Amino acid sequence: TDEPAVVDGNIVSTAHYKDLGPWMKTALNLVEK
């Protein structure tokens, strides 16, 4: 996909290391829930 971060259940993934900022934000938001 062209999304910077993709969430599937408890898995957060990204296609490219250039998207690590949005990926980390998404991962932290998921953990805070």
C-alpha positions in Angstrom: 0.0 0.0 0.0 1.0 3.7 -0.1 0.1 4.1 3.6 2.9 5.1 5.9 1.7 2.6 8.5 -0.7 -0.3 8.3 -2.4 -1.9 11.3 -3.6 -5.5 11.3 -4.7 -6.5 14.8 -1.7 -5.9 17.0 0.8 -5.8 14.1 1.9 -2.4 12.8 4.0 -2.5 9.6 5.5 -0.1 7.1 6.7 -0.6 3.6 9.8 1.6 3.7 12.1 3.0 6.4 11.3 6.6 5.3 7.9 6.1 7.0 9.4 5.2 10.4 8.1 8.5 12.0 4.4 7.8 11.2 4.9 4.1 11.9 6.2 4.9 15.4 3.3 7.3 16.1 0.8 4.6 15.0 2.6 1.9 17.1 2.6 4.1 20.2 -1.1 5.0 19.8 -1.9 1.3 19.6 0.0 0.5 22.7 -1.6 3.4 24.7 -5.1 1.9 24.1 
